[in-house]
């Protein structure tokens, strides 16, 4: 069984040849527990449409400059520890956080749009979140009293851990993929995956049953070059006919047949997807999106979400990667520009989702493999651990902070290696709220997030973090 699974994964190359969606062979590789969960999920899912949009700020966002304490005593600690990286208190955008009495927090001055969304209860903050295997203190860390994530402070490992939800080992199956294994049967479309990536292959959306459907942020469906029968000149019509002739051949060899089946599925999905997008061009949206890949990705996602009924989807998961956050140098200037782009793009997406009347059905959240050191390396910051994230959507219990913002004092019980903060909000709780909102039964959270039992009793009536209303 395991050799077949490996061969299949290696054979299809994670299906990155653009539009391959649901796989057509070896479906029994999904374990019996997941099959049982899939049946259970049918009666537990909300009948309305829902979508998750994952925004990966890859490279490690310096999020203790994205969110800064403003009470004088706490700000003074921040200013002392961050030294030349500290932001002026007068420049910070004060937030209306309703569940943090006697506390004040400010957002980075480049993010007025996100400030407005938080203050208007359309977005919230997740504080000091990261990958941990057990509640951890400085003493635990230095004396090896608890297990630690594999490859801590490593880009590749921590990026994978955030996307897979399994920080104790290396795997190519993501928590978004495992979630889709359980709930994809809500969708009537078996040619296009419910997991749509605007940035190629990723761990997050890779499941045992599904892989991502890759879409270009500006051009939409990616498929065989020139393959749109009847749409182009005689050369392309003949080209399409030749391709169809190849794909329509039958093969007895199991690998040849699997390969052809995947290509046929890809071709059919591409045509269906492209034809649907043609009916909802950019011009149908009055919301104006900025001309950068992040905003264009969100614009494309808006169009796809608007077409969910046409395409046969009740549940969808989207992935957008924004790279370039590894600011070992020039963190102040570079991060300011990038946070401005993110904030503006989120606001555009917010407005567009309201325009298509689906803002309440879409939750947008961010991940980043780690926060960065509080201490300066001279002109930037280095790899660290815990950080802060945001979540946005009409279903979100906004104007709140979930988790606890840590003390930034270098002598605190959570501060290791001179400025790396130990997370106190495990990613498991963050992601569990998102999975439950999408319709995963509590009884199956341990399939999606294998470590959830360490931090949350699935039999509890309480929500993991309580992100949603």
Order of alpha helices (4+ residues) and beta strands (2+ residues): alpha-alpha-beta-beta-alpha-beta-beta-alpha-beta-alpha-alpha-alpha-beta-beta-beta-alpha-alpha-alpha-alpha-beta-alpha-beta-beta-beta-beta-beta-beta-alpha-alpha
